[in-house]
Amino acid sequence: MVSRETSHNLSDDFIAGIISVSGSFLHTKTARVEQFGFQIKTPKENFALLEMIRLRLGLKGSVKIYSADGSEYALLITRSKKELLNKIIPFVEHKLLGIKLNQYLNWKDKLQSIL
């Protein structure tokens, strides 16, 4: 079982590395709705790791297992603007490099432009 104490053993740099490889900053827009989110998707064997990350970041909800294209994945996702603004952005800020940093900065600019 994963506990909050166990999740604190994960370093910020380790979590930032997982985000760099498996994280996505989501943005969809239709004529009526604009939605933002953040997710980490990994093979299902990493379910416990995503649960530890969820606890470490203080995110509500749960890690889900789902199937697509014959494979099973573990998915940590939040679409809560409150969690995006108060948990994800402060954690990720100044921790990413390269293409993931560019993706994050573009996503953050779009999110902040609607506030």
Backbone hydrogen bonds, N-H to C=O, Kabsch-Sander energy under -0.5 kcal/mol:
donor,donor_aa,acceptor,acceptor_aa,energy
7,S,3,S,-2.2
8,H,4,R,-1.2
9,N,6,T,-1.7
10,L,7,S,-1.5
15,I,11,S,-2.2
16,A,12,D,-2.8
17,G,13,D,-2.0
18,I,14,F,-2.0
19,I,15,I,-2.6
20,S,16,A,-2.5
21,V,17,G,-1.6
22,S,18,I,-3.4
23,G,19,I,-2.1
24,S,39,Q,-2.7
26,L,24,S,-0.6
26,L,37,G,-2.6
28,T,35,Q,-2.6
30,T,33,V,-3.3
35,Q,28,T,-2.9
37,G,26,L,-2.0
38,F,78,T,-2.2
39,Q,24,S,-2.3
40,I,76,L,-2.4
41,K,22,S,-1.9
42,T,74,A,-2.3
44,K,72,E,-1.5
46,N,43,P,-2.5
47,F,44,K,-1.8
50,L,46,N,-2.4
51,E,47,F,-2.2
52,M,48,A,-2.2
53,I,49,L,-2.3
54,R,50,L,-2.7
55,L,51,E,-2.3
56,R,52,M,-2.6
57,L,53,I,-2.5
58,G,54,R,-0.8
58,G,55,L,-0.6
59,L,54,R,-2.4
64,K,75,L,-2.5
66,Y,73,Y,-2.3
68,A,71,S,-2.6
71,S,68,A,-2.0
73,Y,66,Y,-3.2
74,A,42,T,-2.9
75,L,64,K,-3.0
76,L,40,I,-2.5
77,I,75,L,-0.5
78,T,38,F,-2.4
84,L,80,S,-2.8
85,L,81,K,-2.8
86,N,82,K,-2.5
87,K,83,E,-2.2
88,I,83,E,-2.3
89,I,84,L,-2.7
91,F,87,K,-1.5
92,V,88,I,-3.0
93,E,89,I,-2.4
95,K,92,V,-2.4
96,L,92,V,-0.6
100,K,97,L,-0.7
101,L,97,L,-0.9
102,N,98,G,-1.8
103,Q,99,I,-2.5
104,Y,100,K,-2.6
105,L,101,L,-2.8
106,N,102,N,-2.2
107,W,103,Q,-2.3
108,K,104,Y,-3.1
109,D,105,L,-2.3
110,K,106,N,-1.9
111,L,107,W,-2.5
112,Q,108,K,-2.9
113,S,109,D,-1.5
114,I,110,K,-0.6
114,I,111,L,-1.1
115,L,112,Q,-0.8
